[in-house]
Amino acid sequence: MATRIKPTSKPLYEQDFYAWSKAQADLLRAGRFSDLDLEHLIEEVDDLGEALYRSACSRVRTIIEHLLKLQFSPAAGPRPGWIETLYTQRSDLEGELTQSLRPRVEGALPRLYTQARRNTARSLEAYGERAAADALPATCPYMLDQITGDWLP
């Protein structure tokens, strides 16, 4: 039996996404597959994977920013906070960075580093650390294993 995409009037999906998602879950649980809004369900499932990728990239970028601050900033006071942020982001990333997502994030490292470097430079300059901002490497000095592991500079 072939599954077909059922056309919908879309009002619930457009007006109340939460109610739509609960209704779709109820239909799935009940095995009422012919009543599903497959067009939007497919779109939302695909978006779930992309959201996970964006979240993992955001965490990696934040980790890089804090690694750079730890390595290049002469400031002493904020260090414990930077380290705590590293631990938190690494812990959260651990649950997100699946075996299939890891190579995609690793491929995005050059872009993520460029963003992290720019953010870190702005932050350092805002606190009068122009020399530290100028010392930031042009390319990512960290491997993904260093970013995700326990390593600290």
HELIX and SHEET records of a PDB file:
HELIX    1   1 PRO A   11  GLN A   15  1                                   5    
HELIX    2   2 PHE A   17  ALA A   30  1                                  14    
HELIX    3   3 PHE A   33  ASP A   35  5                                   3    
HELIX    4   4 LEU A   38  PHE A   72  1                                  35    
HELIX    5   5 ARG A   79  GLU A   96  1                                  18    
HELIX    6   6 ARG A  102  GLY A  107  1                                   6    
HELIX    7   7 LEU A  109  ALA A  126  1                                  18    
HELIX    8   8 ARG A  130  ASP A  134  1                                   5    
HELIX    9   9 LEU A  144  THR A  148  1                                   5    
END                                                                             
